[in-house]
Amino acid sequence: MANNIELTIVMPCLNEAETLERCIIKAKKGIEAAGVRGEILIADNGSADGSIEIAHRLGVRVEHVKAKGYGNALRYGILAAAGKWIIMGDSDDSYDFSNIKGFIEKLRTGDELVMGCRLPNGGGTISPGAMPWKNRWIGNPSLSFLGRLFFKTPIHDFHCGMRGFSAEGYRKMDLQTTGMEFASEMVMKATIKGLRVSEVPITLYKDGRSRPPHLKPWRDGWRHLRFMLIYSPKWLFLYPGVALFLVGVFGMLLTGFKQVTIGNAHLDVGVLAVACMCVVLGIQFASLGVFTKVFAVSEGLLNADHDFTAAYRRFSVEKGVVAGVLAVLLGLGLLVASVLVWKGAGFGPLDYGANMRRLLPATTLVIMGLQIISSSFFLGVLGLKTVARPQTLEPAKPKQ
């Protein structure tokens, strides 16, 4: 019987007796209307309000999930699903399971992840009272924008709880999280792995519960943002590092030779000191970005993109060491010149501004050079596994 099932609708459940029956009835109608052989599976996470009895009475399967968490409930529910396609959605009656035809049509054409879209910019609809204003106008649009920016995904609604996917596509995603991040990881991994991703517009309805939702907007929003940043070393480390470095270089060039006056502001050696700090921090952040990318590629957590592949193939430990040594030598040369100036003054007092304009760039160059040398060796160590598996350097080719 299980081999004949095309679709499994998975609903995570934790004390949803108020709404579960309506969701199951709508899901049965949706399966019939879509013309698929389907089943409904309730992934129960420890309900004690009669939800399990409701599911049994309506003749649907229940998977008892002892491990707590939204992601765990879905993970074990999906593993227990018999269908080659799976549609997941909350059991609070906020999603209309009777209208799943759009998901089925896209899954039939070979799409491996089909996201529902509640947001108007993706054709979706949000019923009055269905979503708090901070989620509707701040949280979801902001996080979805960042998701598209970081991962180049076409999805407009990154965190819609109703989505469909193929069982084979789900296995390719290799999801690891067990909490609310599960939803974000699915979209991110589908894009990273080059799966066929699409979306269908849906309507979000006001849920039918009398109690507050499990979701905590600010806490869970931060968890999603943190998770996206961890999977995007370019935006977490590399781009901020490059920006800091460029700001620092500009500040050093601006104030490294003399005081500069802009309006009523006098930019002197204090600004030069801050600029030097930005240069050092910029190199540190950029190095962390490269380290993280190489490690993630070597472990199969991220795919290599074209820019990364080209840059990595041009890199060698020797080139990095040479660049670092040159920076150290230049810095030491400036330090020697500073000592000679001091000697010429009989090792007595020097003009503070002029002296600091020699010392700050000199010490910055020495620190920068040592950072580059040590980073080059560390990158060589990290790259050993990647070099041993050169296929990981090939960028993923998204399916059309």
C-alpha positions in Angstrom: 0.0 0.0 0.0 2.8 2.4 1.0 4.4 1.9 -2.5 1.3 3.3 -4.1 1.3 6.6 -2.1 2.5 9.6 -4.1 2.0 12.3 -1.5 2.4 12.6 2.3 1.1 15.7 4.0 3.1 16.1 7.2 1.7 18.2 10.1 3.9 18.9 13.2 1.6 18.9 16.2 2.0 20.0 19.8 -1.4 20.3 21.6 -3.4 21.4 18.6 -6.8 19.8 19.5 -8.6 23.1 18.7 -7.6 23.1 15.0 -6.2 19.7 14.1 -9.5 18.2 12.9 -10.2 21.1 10.5 -6.7 20.7 9.1 -7.1 17.0 8.6 -10.5 17.4 6.9 -9.0 20.1 4.5 -6.0 17.9 3.8 -8.3 15.0 2.7 -10.2 17.4 0.4 -6.9 18.7 -1.0 -5.6 15.2 -1.8 -8.8 14.3 -3.5 -8.9 17.6 -5.5 -5.3 17.3 -6.6 -5.9 13.7 -7.9 -3.1 12.1 -6.1 -2.8 9.0 -3.9 -2.0 10.5 -0.6 -1.8 10.1 3.1 -1.8 12.4 6.1 0.8 12.0 8.8 0.7 13.8 12.2 4.2 14.3 13.7 3.2 14.6 17.3 5.7 16.2 19.7 4.1 15.1 23.0 0.5 16.4 22.8 -1.6 15.9 26.0 -4.8 17.6 25.0 -6.5 14.9 22.9 -4.8 15.7 19.6 -3.6 12.2 19.1 -7.1 10.8 19.7 -8.5 13.2 17.1 -6.0 12.0 14.5 -6.8 8.3 15.2 -10.5 9.0 15.0 -10.1 10.5 11.6 -8.0 7.6 10.4 -4.6 9.3 9.8 -1.2 8.1 10.8 0.5 9.4 13.9 4.3 9.5 14.3 5.3 9.9 18.0 8.4 12.2 18.1 10.0 12.2 21.6 12.8 14.6 20.7 11.5 18.1 21.3 11.6 20.9 18.8 9.8 22.1 15.6 12.7 20.8 13.5 12.7 17.4 15.2 8.9 16.9 14.8 9.3 17.6 11.0 12.4 15.6 10.6 11.0 12.4 12.1 7.6 13.0 10.4 9.3 13.3 7.0 11.4 10.2 7.6 8.2 8.3 8.3 6.5 9.6 5.2 5.6 7.0 2.5 5.1 9.5 -0.4 7.6 10.4 -3.1 6.4 14.0 -2.5 5.8 15.6 0.8 3.9 18.7 1.7 4.4 20.1 5.2 2.4 22.8 7.0 1.4 23.8 10.5 -1.6 22.3 12.1 -3.0 25.5 13.5 -5.4 26.1 10.6 -3.4 29.0 9.2 -2.8 27.2 5.9 -5.5 25.8 3.6 -4.6 22.2 2.9 -7.6 21.9 0.6 -5.7 24.0 -1.9 -2.5 22.1 -2.7 -2.9 21.7 -6.4 -0.3 24.4 -7.2 2.3 22.5 -5.2 1.5 19.2 -6.9 1.7 20.7 -10.4 5.2 22.0 -9.8 6.3 18.8 -8.1 5.1 16.8 -11.1 7.2 19.0 -13.4 10.3 18.0 -11.5 10.7 20.9 -9.0 12.5 19.6 -5.9 11.4 22.3 -3.4 8.2 24.3 -3.9 7.7 27.1 -1.3 4.4 28.7 -0.5 4.5 32.5 -0.6 2.4 34.5 1.7 3.9 37.9 0.9 2.3 40.2 -1.6 5.5 40.8 -3.5 5.4 37.1 -4.5 1.7 37.0 -5.2 0.6 35.8 -1.8 -2.1 37.1 0.5 -2.2 37.7 4.3 -5.6 37.8 5.8 -6.4 40.4 8.4 -5.0 39.5 11.8 -3.1 36.5 10.4 0.4 37.9 11.0 1.6 40.4 13.6 2.7 43.8 12.1 6.3 43.3 13.1 6.5 40.0 11.3 4.6 41.2 8.2 6.4 44.5 7.7 9.8 44.0 9.4 10.8 40.4 10.2 9.7 38.3 7.1 10.5 40.9 4.4 13.9 41.7 6.0 14.9 38.0 6.5 13.6 37.0 3.1 15.6 39.9 1.4 18.8 38.8 3.2 18.1 35.2 2.2 17.9 36.2 -1.4 21.0 38.4 -1.1 23.1 35.9 0.7 22.1 32.7 -1.2 20.8 34.0 -4.5 17.5 32.1 -4.0 14.4 33.1 -6.0 12.2 32.7 -3.0 10.3 35.7 -1.8 9.0 34.2 1.5 11.9 32.5 3.1 10.0 31.4 6.2 6.7 30.2 4.9 5.7 27.1 6.9 3.8 25.5 4.0 6.1 24.0 1.4 6.4 20.9 -0.8 9.4 18.9 -1.8 10.4 15.5 -3.2 11.7 12.8 -0.9 14.8 12.6 -3.1 15.4 16.3 -2.9 15.0 16.3 0.8 17.7 13.6 1.1 20.0 15.8 -1.0 19.5 18.7 1.4 21.1 16.7 4.3 19.4 19.0 6.9 21.0 19.0 10.4 19.1 21.5 12.6 16.4 20.5 15.1 14.7 23.8 16.0 13.1 26.7 14.2 16.2 27.0 12.0 15.0 23.8 10.2 12.8 26.0 7.9 15.7 28.3 7.0 18.2 25.5 6.4 15.9 23.8 4.0 15.8 26.8 1.6 19.5 27.5 2.1 20.6 24.0 1.4 18.3 23.5 -1.5 19.9 26.6 -3.2 23.4 25.6 -2.2 23.0 22.1 -3.5 21.6 23.3 -6.8 18.1 21.9 -6.5 15.2 23.0 -8.6 13.4 25.6 -6.4 10.1 27.4 -7.1 7.2 28.9 -5.2 3.4 29.2 -5.4 1.3 32.0 -4.0 -0.9 31.0 -1.0 -3.1 32.7 1.6 -2.2 32.9 5.2 -5.2 32.8 7.5 -5.6 33.8 11.1 -4.9 30.6 13.1 -7.8 29.0 15.0 -6.1 28.7 18.4 -7.1 30.5 21.5 -3.6 30.3 23.0 -0.5 32.3 21.9 1.6 30.7 19.1 4.8 28.8 20.0 6.8 31.3 17.8 8.7 34.1 19.6 9.2 36.8 16.9 12.3 38.6 18.1 14.1 35.5 19.5 13.3 33.3 16.6 14.0 36.0 14.1 17.5 36.4 15.6 18.0 32.7 15.5 17.2 32.6 11.7 19.4 35.6 11.0 22.3 34.1 13.0 21.9 30.8 11.1 21.9 32.5 7.7 25.1 34.5 8.6 26.8 31.3 9.8 26.2 29.8 6.4 27.3 32.9 4.5 31.0 33.6 5.5 31.2 36.2 2.7 28.6 38.4 4.4 29.6 37.5 8.0 33.4 38.0 7.6 34.7 38.7 4.1 32.7 41.8 3.0 32.8 43.5 6.4 36.6 42.8 6.4 37.1 44.3 3.0 35.0 47.3 3.9 37.0 47.9 7.1 40.3 47.5 5.2 39.3 50.0 2.5 38.1 52.5 5.0 41.3 52.1 7.0 43.5 52.6 3.9 41.5 55.7 2.9 42.0 57.1 6.4 45.7 56.4 6.4 46.2 58.1 3.0 44.1 61.1 4.2 45.8 61.7 7.5 49.2 59.9 7.0 51.1 63.0 5.8 49.5 66.0 7.5 46.5 67.2 9.5 43.4 67.6 7.3 40.7 70.1 8.0 37.2 69.5 6.7 34.8 72.3 7.8 35.2 72.6 11.6 36.7 69.1 11.9 40.5 68.7 12.3 41.6 65.2 11.3 44.9 64.4 12.9 46.8 61.4 14.2 43.8 60.2 16.3 42.0 59.5 13.0 45.2 57.9 11.7 45.3 55.5 14.7 41.6 54.5 14.1 42.4 54.0 10.4 45.3 51.7 11.3 43.0 49.7 13.6 40.5 49.3 10.7 43.2 48.0 8.4 44.3 45.4 11.0 40.7 44.3 11.8 39.8 44.3 8.1 42.6 41.8 7.3 41.5 39.7 10.3 37.9 39.6 9.3 38.7 38.9 5.6 41.0 36.1 6.6 38.3 34.5 8.8 35.9 34.7 5.8 38.4 32.8 3.6 39.2 30.3 6.3 35.5 29.6 6.9 34.8 29.2 3.2 37.6 26.8 2.6 36.7 24.7 5.6 33.0 24.7 4.6 33.8 23.6 1.1 36.2 20.9 2.2 33.5 19.5 4.6 30.8 19.7 2.0 28.8 22.3 3.9 29.0 24.8 1.1 29.7 24.6 -2.6 32.6 26.4 -4.3 31.4 29.3 -6.5 33.3 30.5 -9.6 35.0 33.5 -7.9 36.2 31.4 -5.0 37.4 28.6 -7.3 39.4 31.1 -9.5 40.9 32.9 -6.5 41.8 29.7 -4.7 43.6 28.2 -7.7 45.7 31.3 -8.0 46.6 31.2 -4.3 49.7 29.5 -2.9 51.3 29.6 0.5 54.5 31.0 -1.1 52.7 33.9 -2.6 51.1 34.8 0.7 54.4 34.5 2.6 56.2 36.7 0.0 53.5 39.4 0.3 53.6 39.3 4.1 57.4 39.5 4.2 57.4 42.5 1.9 54.9 44.2 4.2 57.0 43.4 7.3 60.2 44.6 5.6 58.5 47.9 4.6 57.2 48.4 8.2 60.6 47.6 9.6 62.2 50.0 7.2 59.9 52.8 8.4 60.7 51.9 12.0 64.4 52.2 11.3 63.8 55.5 9.6 62.0 56.7 12.7 64.9 55.6 14.9 67.3 57.5 12.7 65.1 60.6 12.9 65.1 60.2 16.7 68.9 59.7 16.7 69.3 62.9 14.7 67.4 64.7 17.4 69.9 63.4 20.0 67.2 60.9 21.2 65.3 63.9 22.7 61.7 65.0 22.3 60.2 64.8 18.8 57.2 66.5 17.3 54.3 64.3 18.4 52.2 64.4 15.2 55.1 63.9 12.8 56.5 61.0 15.0 53.2 59.2 15.2 52.7 59.5 11.4 55.9 57.5 11.1 55.3 55.0 13.8 51.6 54.1 13.3 51.9 53.1 9.6 55.2 51.3 10.4 53.7 49.1 13.2 50.5 48.5 11.1 52.6 47.2 8.2 54.5 44.8 10.5 51.3 43.5 12.1 49.6 43.3 8.7 52.6 41.4 7.2 52.7 38.9 10.1 48.9 38.4 9.8 49.3 37.6 6.1 52.1 35.2 6.7 50.3 33.3 9.4 47.0 33.3 7.5 48.7 31.9 4.4 50.2 29.0 6.3 46.8 28.3 8.1 45.0 28.5 4.8 47.5 26.0 3.4 46.7 23.6 6.3 42.9 24.1 5.7 43.3 23.5 2.0 45.0 20.2 2.3 41.7 18.3 2.4 40.2 20.5 -0.4 43.3 19.8 -2.6 43.0 16.1 -1.8 39.4 16.3 -3.1 39.6 18.7 -6.1 36.1 17.9 -7.1 34.8 20.0 -4.2 36.3 23.1 -5.9 33.9 22.8 -8.8 31.0 25.2 -8.5 27.6 23.7 -8.2 25.5 24.1 -11.4 21.9 25.0 -10.5 19.3 23.0 -12.3 17.1 24.8 -14.7 
